[in-house]
Amino acid sequence: MRTLARSLRMTADMSQKTVQLVMGRLLTDEDLRLRFVERPRETLVDLRDQGYELTADEIDALVRSDPGVWPSMARRIHPRLQRCSLRHA
């Protein structure tokens, strides 16, 4: 029983870390953020295909988030921590 509980806790911790990593990328990577705002589900599935261990529920929750929150929060992060888009160049 302890092994199962430990395994479930480790899975939950890993899942939470993955969601935090994805959220961090959405806030600091302008190209990714623009793609996500335009095509949220496709963008997250692409990240999962690249190795980010996102569950279907996590993808759904991120897709259902207010799309305006990402650019709004990104503007509050210091530019030196941002990865700017080259689309505008």
Secondary structure as GFF3:
##gff-version 3
##sequence-region A 1 89
A	DSSP	alpha_helix	2	28	.	.	.	ID=ss1
A	DSSP	alpha_helix	30	38	.	.	.	ID=ss2
A	DSSP	alpha_helix	40	49	.	.	.	ID=ss3
A	DSSP	alpha_helix	56	63	.	.	.	ID=ss4
A	DSSP	alpha_helix	69	74	.	.	.	ID=ss5
A	DSSP	three_ten_helix	79	81	.	.	.	ID=ss6
###
